[in-house]
Amino acid sequence: MAKQDFSQMASQIIQLVGGVDNINTAQHCITRLRFTLKDESKADDEKVKEVPGVMGLMKSGGQYQVIVGGTVNKVFDEVAKQLPESKVNPDLVEADDLESKMEAAKNKNREKLINKVSRYLMKMMFPLIPSMAAVAILKGLMMLLVLAGLVDPEGGTYMIMTGISDAFFYYIPILVGVSTAKAFGSNPYIGATIGASLLLPATMQAHADGTALTLFGIPVILTAYNNSIFPTMIATIIGAKLEKWLSKKVPSYIDFLTILIVLGLMVPATYLVIGPVFTVVSEVLASGMMGIFNFSPILTSILFGGLWQVMVMFGMHYAFIPILTDITVRLGANSFSPILGLGVWALCGTALGFALKCKKEGSRAKGFSAFASGLFGVTEPIIFGIALPYRKPFICAMIAGALAGPVDIMFNVTQYANASVGGVLTFPTYMNPNGDPTSLIGWFASFAVSFGLAAILTYITTDSQA
């Protein structure tokens, strides 16, 4: 699609959702344009869905979400050019008049807490996911090269190349600090400094040696904060709120004073309270999730293998990402994520089965486009463009994902490097670092069941004239 087509597509969408004046804010995620509208009744839902390039529509959490798939960045760039700057960044929106302010406040209050939490988790974690997947896949590939005898596990090549992944996850508190600060409209260098302060070699060594430390005479409960997410995340959120409050009190020509106060308060608070408390919280969350798995692995695999994409549909999956990431980076292995990936492969199968069965050129193109997106772990175009509108493909995907679950458990499929839950390129992350290929073989087996069964069922149940 040429650039002028993206501009035209953006213009059509803006017009059909009620025009510029009806838009309070505009943002996007990995596949969706997300608008908050002053009056949703002014939007023409059916005509929005008919815009070339639009794959579907969803209304959730006070947002009007237009699904456009992998081209969302290009479409959003054109949307941003056609809207006032204040409407493009939802964290910096300033209403122009009292009526607009009241309407914006009404929309904000209407948003459910779970949706608000999921939205902020998305904003904090989403920027890290592509890099997280890349470094995890790289480490998995190196493991495969070692298994094939092409790389010496004791040599410099293996050390440096796997070190890319190890460095990312070791220093992830810094990266989390940056992304969290940006999500809350704060200075990202403050978030980075909070994260870096938890990785000081001296305090890390003190923890390793069991040395007792005090801060202002108060005993510090030391722990290893490398590979941690929640302590820095929570500290940066609180720091962002404090920074915004201080910025209203401190003159702009001495901005450094605001930074000084925030860091001077938040770093000690993190060592004394936030760090120890949220280290325990993260362990409890991880234990709870794995407790569900351990209670009945077969039942868990059937339920989550079949229903995970329902959670994706409502955006609830963002609440799981920090917990799953925390499990993998802290423990070095995760048996829960592979189950969730089964839903991804099932939807990919439905997209392919749909595309192969349909005779209409538009439907075939939609199927193959959504299939290509799903191969890289992005399933919203399949959900909103095929599975939900035609219903039967969604049921086929749920059945296939659920039936593939026991296969996953039989092979004890485990993810050894965090790369979210889906995407064909993530297969190296299922290779056990000790050289045992059982988990990887199991991944291919469960993939074949989930993908293949979904494709066959969808092909059988789809009307060729759809």
ZABAVO-699518 format. One line per 4 residues: number of its first residue (from 1); for each residue x, z, y of C-alpha. Coordinates in nm, 3 decimals, always signed. Layout:
! ZABAVO-699518
NUM = X:Z:Y  ...
! end
This chain:
! ZABAVO-699518
1 = +0.000:+0.000:+0.000  +0.146:-0.107:+0.334  +0.196:+0.135:+0.619  -0.087:-0.014:+0.826
5 = -0.322:+0.048:+0.532  -0.235:+0.420:+0.536  -0.315:+0.424:+0.907  -0.647:+0.252:+0.846
9 = -0.724:+0.487:+0.555  -0.650:+0.791:+0.773  -0.867:+0.653:+1.052  -1.160:+0.594:+0.814
13 = -1.135:+0.943:+0.667  -1.123:+1.109:+1.010  -1.424:+0.910:+1.124  -1.624:+0.983:+0.807
17 = -1.563:+1.360:+0.816  -1.723:+1.370:+1.160  -1.447:+1.252:+1.388  -1.160:+1.428:+1.561
21 = -1.390:+1.671:+1.743  -1.538:+1.792:+1.411  -1.196:+1.883:+1.268  -1.064:+2.234:+1.330
25 = -0.747:+2.203:+1.120  -0.577:+1.955:+0.888  -0.313:+2.018:+0.624  -0.227:+1.891:+0.278
29 = -0.102:+1.999:-0.063  +0.046:+1.791:-0.344  -0.255:+1.558:-0.380  -0.522:+1.659:-0.127
33 = -0.591:+1.629:+0.243  -0.738:+1.966:+0.338  -0.964:+1.984:+0.644  -1.155:+2.274:+0.793
37 = -1.455:+2.127:+0.969  -1.675:+2.269:+1.244  -1.983:+2.128:+1.073  -1.954:+1.997:+0.715
41 = -2.301:+1.841:+0.737  -2.155:+1.578:+0.973  -1.927:+1.449:+0.696  -2.054:+1.156:+0.488
45 = -1.941:+1.261:+0.139  -2.037:+0.941:-0.040  -1.867:+0.712:+0.211  -1.553:+0.930:+0.208
49 = -1.530:+0.882:-0.169  -1.567:+0.506:-0.123  -1.264:+0.476:+0.108  -0.997:+0.268:-0.073
53 = -0.730:+0.506:-0.203  -0.955:+0.813:-0.214  -0.983:+0.951:-0.569  -1.235:+1.226:-0.517
57 = -1.372:+1.503:-0.300  -1.400:+1.879:-0.331  -1.527:+2.159:-0.109  -1.367:+2.497:-0.174
61 = -1.261:+2.805:+0.024  -1.411:+2.672:+0.347  -1.203:+2.354:+0.314  -1.313:+1.992:+0.289
65 = -1.061:+1.848:+0.044  -1.006:+1.473:+0.009  -0.807:+1.384:-0.305  -0.571:+1.089:-0.251
69 = -0.300:+1.153:-0.513  +0.072:+1.090:-0.481  +0.045:+0.909:-0.147  -0.088:+1.221:+0.027
73 = +0.227:+1.266:+0.238  +0.202:+0.915:+0.382  -0.170:+0.943:+0.447  -0.129:+1.284:+0.609
77 = +0.147:+1.151:+0.836  -0.103:+0.897:+0.968  -0.376:+1.161:+0.997  -0.137:+1.378:+1.198
81 = -0.069:+1.092:+1.441  -0.441:+1.059:+1.511  -0.511:+1.429:+1.568  -0.401:+1.668:+1.844
85 = -0.089:+1.858:+1.739  -0.275:+2.190:+1.754  -0.509:+2.076:+1.475  -0.231:+1.971:+1.238
89 = -0.067:+2.311:+1.191  -0.339:+2.557:+1.086  -0.118:+2.858:+1.159  -0.074:+2.756:+1.522
93 = -0.426:+2.635:+1.604  -0.543:+2.729:+1.951  -0.913:+2.662:+2.019  -0.970:+2.485:+2.352
97 = -1.282:+2.676:+2.443  -1.478:+2.987:+2.356  -1.724:+2.796:+2.134  -1.442:+2.644:+1.928
101 = -1.276:+2.983:+1.892  -1.596:+3.140:+1.767  -1.650:+2.855:+1.519  -1.292:+2.883:+1.392
105 = -1.333:+3.257:+1.345  -1.660:+3.198:+1.157  -1.488:+2.955:+0.919  -1.204:+3.197:+0.867
109 = -1.438:+3.485:+0.783  -1.634:+3.262:+0.546  -1.330:+3.203:+0.330  -1.327:+3.416:+0.018
113 = -1.033:+3.652:-0.038  -0.930:+3.486:-0.367  -0.924:+3.145:-0.197  -0.723:+3.281:+0.094
117 = -0.469:+3.443:-0.140  -0.441:+3.123:-0.346  -0.396:+2.917:-0.030  -0.109:+3.132:+0.094
121 = +0.054:+3.143:-0.250  +0.042:+2.765:-0.248  +0.203:+2.750:+0.095  +0.477:+2.992:-0.011
125 = +0.557:+2.851:-0.356  +0.470:+2.481:-0.331  +0.780:+2.385:-0.123  +1.005:+2.532:-0.395
129 = +0.843:+2.367:-0.696  +1.005:+2.018:-0.678  +1.356:+2.165:-0.649  +1.274:+2.427:-0.910
133 = +1.166:+2.156:-1.153  +1.472:+1.941:-1.078  +1.732:+2.211:-1.143  +1.551:+2.334:-1.455
137 = +1.535:+1.982:-1.599  +1.906:+1.934:-1.522  +1.994:+2.248:-1.715  +1.777:+2.140:-2.005
141 = +1.947:+1.800:-2.017  +2.287:+1.968:-2.031  +2.166:+2.174:-2.328  +2.061:+1.854:-2.503
145 = +2.401:+1.697:-2.434  +2.567:+2.002:-2.588  +2.342:+1.970:-2.894  +2.440:+1.603:-2.921
149 = +2.808:+1.698:-2.907  +2.866:+1.505:-2.583  +2.948:+1.807:-2.364  +3.169:+2.109:-2.437
153 = +2.968:+2.430:-2.372  +3.291:+2.606:-2.275  +3.411:+2.331:-2.040  +3.396:+2.286:-1.667
157 = +3.134:+2.011:-1.677  +2.882:+2.235:-1.848  +2.970:+2.533:-1.628  +2.931:+2.347:-1.299
161 = +2.626:+2.137:-1.389  +2.429:+2.427:-1.537  +2.553:+2.635:-1.245  +2.328:+2.427:-1.017
165 = +2.022:+2.572:-1.191  +2.175:+2.919:-1.225  +2.258:+2.927:-0.853  +1.905:+2.822:-0.753
169 = +1.742:+3.100:-0.951  +2.010:+3.362:-0.878  +1.965:+3.310:-0.505  +1.590:+3.247:-0.520
173 = +1.520:+3.556:-0.303  +1.678:+3.366:-0.012  +1.473:+3.053:-0.082  +1.153:+3.256:-0.119
177 = +1.230:+3.426:+0.212  +1.257:+3.089:+0.387  +0.939:+2.939:+0.239  +0.738:+3.258:+0.296
181 = +0.849:+3.283:+0.658  +0.749:+2.921:+0.717  +0.411:+2.978:+0.551  +0.339:+3.262:+0.795
185 = +0.478:+3.089:+1.103  +0.781:+3.319:+1.123  +1.151:+3.258:+1.183  +1.280:+3.129:+0.845
189 = +1.626:+3.274:+0.909  +1.475:+3.621:+0.914  +1.322:+3.559:+0.570  +1.652:+3.417:+0.445
193 = +1.843:+3.721:+0.573  +1.600:+3.965:+0.408  +1.648:+3.782:+0.078  +2.026:+3.761:+0.117
197 = +2.052:+4.132:+0.200  +1.919:+4.213:-0.148  +2.205:+4.016:-0.307  +2.496:+4.191:-0.141
201 = +2.785:+4.202:-0.393  +2.852:+4.569:-0.310  +2.498:+4.686:-0.385  +2.473:+4.459:-0.691
205 = +2.796:+4.611:-0.822  +2.673:+4.961:-0.741  +2.364:+4.892:-0.950  +2.577:+4.757:-1.237
209 = +2.804:+5.062:-1.224  +2.519:+5.310:-1.188  +2.655:+5.432:-0.855  +2.418:+5.648:-0.648
213 = +2.356:+5.526:-0.293  +2.168:+5.673:+0.001  +2.026:+5.508:+0.312  +1.995:+5.738:+0.615
217 = +2.027:+6.023:+0.366  +1.743:+5.892:+0.148  +1.830:+5.803:-0.214  +1.805:+5.430:-0.288
221 = +1.653:+5.317:-0.617  +1.888:+5.032:-0.697  +1.783:+4.735:-0.907  +1.909:+4.381:-0.960
225 = +1.723:+4.162:-0.712  +1.877:+3.834:-0.821  +1.612:+3.615:-0.991  +1.337:+3.815:-0.816
229 = +1.048:+3.680:-0.611  +0.799:+3.945:-0.506  +1.020:+4.196:-0.314  +1.146:+3.933:-0.070
233 = +0.804:+3.767:-0.048  +0.624:+4.089:+0.049  +0.899:+4.205:+0.285  +0.898:+3.869:+0.463
237 = +0.520:+3.869:+0.500  +0.529:+4.213:+0.662  +0.828:+4.107:+0.871  +0.638:+3.797:+0.990
241 = +0.346:+4.009:+1.106  +0.584:+4.246:+1.285  +0.770:+3.956:+1.445  +0.449:+3.804:+1.584
245 = +0.344:+4.140:+1.727  +0.684:+4.198:+1.885  +0.697:+3.846:+2.029  +0.404:+3.941:+2.251
249 = +0.587:+4.247:+2.380  +0.948:+4.128:+2.407  +1.043:+3.877:+2.682  +1.146:+3.535:+2.547
253 = +1.491:+3.552:+2.710  +1.585:+3.840:+2.478  +1.437:+3.700:+2.157  +1.734:+3.836:+1.966
257 = +1.589:+4.184:+2.021  +1.282:+4.090:+1.817  +1.502:+3.968:+1.532  +1.716:+4.281:+1.558
261 = +1.414:+4.511:+1.530  +1.254:+4.316:+1.242  +1.572:+4.310:+1.033  +1.666:+4.664:+1.131
265 = +1.334:+4.789:+0.998  +1.252:+4.550:+0.710  +1.582:+4.549:+0.520  +1.595:+4.932:+0.490
269 = +1.222:+4.937:+0.410  +1.280:+4.681:+0.135  +1.560:+4.882:-0.025  +1.372:+5.210:+0.001
273 = +1.010:+5.114:-0.072  +0.911:+4.749:-0.098  +1.182:+4.645:-0.344  +1.134:+4.924:-0.600
277 = +0.753:+4.913:-0.575  +0.716:+4.537:-0.611  +0.979:+4.518:-0.882  +0.746:+4.743:-1.082
281 = +0.443:+4.538:-0.973  +0.607:+4.215:-1.091  +0.693:+4.376:-1.425  +0.334:+4.498:-1.463
285 = +0.194:+4.151:-1.382  +0.433:+3.987:-1.625  +0.358:+4.244:-1.894  -0.014:+4.198:-1.840
289 = +0.006:+3.822:-1.878  +0.229:+3.841:-2.183  +0.009:+4.122:-2.316  -0.283:+3.880:-2.320
293 = -0.065:+3.636:-2.510  +0.062:+3.895:-2.757  -0.288:+4.034:-2.823  -0.386:+3.705:-2.989
297 = -0.152:+3.409:-2.944  -0.391:+3.172:-3.122  -0.694:+3.273:-2.913  -0.488:+3.264:-2.593
301 = -0.357:+2.918:-2.673  -0.707:+2.786:-2.742  -0.862:+2.936:-2.428  -0.586:+2.855:-2.180
305 = -0.500:+2.522:-2.342  -0.861:+2.418:-2.296  -0.951:+2.587:-1.968  -0.633:+2.569:-1.759
309 = -0.743:+2.254:-1.580  -1.066:+2.426:-1.476  -0.844:+2.672:-1.288  -0.651:+2.382:-1.136
313 = -0.981:+2.232:-1.024  -1.062:+2.543:-0.818  -0.703:+2.594:-0.699  -0.671:+2.921:-0.892
317 = -0.353:+2.802:-1.064  -0.149:+2.886:-0.754  -0.204:+3.254:-0.828  -0.028:+3.211:-1.163
321 = +0.278:+3.022:-1.041  +0.470:+3.320:-0.891  +0.400:+3.532:-1.201  +0.506:+3.259:-1.445
325 = +0.814:+3.185:-1.237  +0.901:+3.553:-1.225  +0.872:+3.583:-1.605  +1.101:+3.288:-1.668
329 = +1.371:+3.366:-1.412  +1.388:+3.736:-1.501  +1.359:+3.711:-1.879  +1.508:+3.366:-1.933
333 = +1.216:+3.251:-2.149  +0.840:+3.206:-2.122  +0.593:+3.133:-2.403  +0.289:+3.122:-2.174
337 = +0.373:+2.817:-1.962  +0.387:+2.570:-2.255  +0.024:+2.654:-2.338  -0.084:+2.572:-1.984
341 = +0.101:+2.243:-2.005  -0.128:+2.133:-2.289  -0.409:+2.083:-2.039  -0.184:+1.851:-1.837
345 = -0.113:+1.630:-2.138  -0.477:+1.628:-2.241  -0.578:+1.500:-1.898  -0.305:+1.235:-1.912
349 = -0.453:+1.123:-2.243  -0.803:+1.101:-2.096  -0.674:+0.891:-1.805  -0.503:+0.648:-2.042
353 = -0.802:+0.631:-2.277  -1.031:+0.571:-1.979  -0.808:+0.295:-1.838  -0.779:+0.117:-2.172
357 = -1.154:+0.123:-2.236  -1.281:+0.019:-1.892  -1.329:-0.350:-1.822  -1.382:-0.321:-1.445
361 = -1.059:-0.388:-1.261  -1.119:-0.104:-1.013  -1.181:+0.152:-1.287  -0.877:+0.036:-1.487
365 = -0.657:+0.061:-1.179  -0.790:+0.410:-1.104  -0.721:+0.516:-1.465  -0.366:+0.385:-1.478
369 = -0.284:+0.524:-1.132  -0.414:+0.869:-1.226  -0.229:+0.848:-1.560  +0.101:+0.777:-1.382
373 = +0.042:+1.075:-1.153  -0.039:+1.301:-1.449  +0.284:+1.211:-1.626  +0.467:+1.397:-1.352
377 = +0.241:+1.702:-1.370  -0.001:+1.611:-1.090  -0.347:+1.617:-1.245  -0.586:+1.641:-0.947
381 = -0.633:+1.259:-0.932  -0.740:+1.265:-1.298  -0.968:+1.566:-1.252  -1.147:+1.444:-0.939
385 = -1.121:+1.070:-0.994  -1.206:+1.046:-1.364  -1.273:+1.370:-1.553  -1.538:+1.522:-1.326
389 = -1.718:+1.207:-1.208  -1.757:+1.078:-1.565  -1.786:+1.426:-1.727  -1.712:+1.320:-2.086
393 = -1.337:+1.275:-2.022  -1.319:+1.637:-1.897  -1.486:+1.762:-2.214  -1.249:+1.550:-2.424
397 = -0.949:+1.695:-2.237  -1.069:+2.052:-2.289  -1.121:+1.993:-2.663  -0.779:+1.830:-2.707
401 = -0.597:+2.097:-2.505  -0.764:+2.375:-2.705  -0.687:+2.217:-3.044  -0.324:+2.160:-2.949
405 = -0.285:+2.531:-2.876  -0.240:+2.646:-3.238  +0.027:+2.375:-3.288  +0.215:+2.520:-2.992
409 = +0.197:+2.868:-3.147  +0.300:+2.746:-3.491  +0.630:+2.617:-3.351  +0.671:+2.909:-3.107
413 = +0.718:+2.667:-2.818  +0.907:+2.839:-2.536  +1.019:+2.729:-2.192  +1.377:+2.838:-2.122
417 = +1.407:+2.716:-1.763  +1.128:+2.731:-1.509  +0.983:+2.394:-1.415  +0.620:+2.478:-1.345
421 = +0.390:+2.386:-1.637  +0.371:+2.008:-1.658  +0.544:+1.675:-1.627  +0.704:+1.455:-1.889
425 = +1.049:+1.513:-1.741  +1.027:+1.886:-1.813  +1.077:+1.839:-2.188  +1.447:+1.942:-2.176
429 = +1.342:+2.287:-2.053  +1.199:+2.358:-2.401  +1.542:+2.328:-2.561  +1.673:+2.667:-2.676
433 = +2.019:+2.737:-2.523  +2.140:+2.858:-2.866  +2.102:+2.505:-3.001  +1.791:+2.564:-3.214
437 = +1.566:+2.257:-3.159  +1.249:+2.413:-3.310  +1.085:+2.479:-2.972  +1.158:+2.126:-2.850
441 = +1.020:+1.975:-3.171  +0.710:+2.191:-3.130  +0.670:+2.069:-2.774  +0.665:+1.707:-2.891
445 = +0.420:+1.795:-3.170  +0.175:+1.978:-2.942  +0.216:+1.705:-2.681  +0.122:+1.442:-2.941
449 = -0.192:+1.634:-3.044  -0.307:+1.710:-2.689  -0.231:+1.369:-2.541  -0.320:+1.157:-2.842
453 = -0.645:+1.332:-2.931  -0.764:+1.326:-2.569  -0.687:+0.955:-2.537  -0.872:+0.872:-2.860
457 = -1.177:+1.086:-2.781  -1.202:+0.948:-2.428  -1.166:+0.591:-2.548  -1.448:+0.645:-2.800
461 = -1.687:+0.818:-2.559  -1.627:+0.612:-2.242  -1.865:+0.331:-2.147  -1.659:+0.013:-2.110
465 = -1.866:-0.078:-1.804  -1.780:+0.247:-1.622
! end
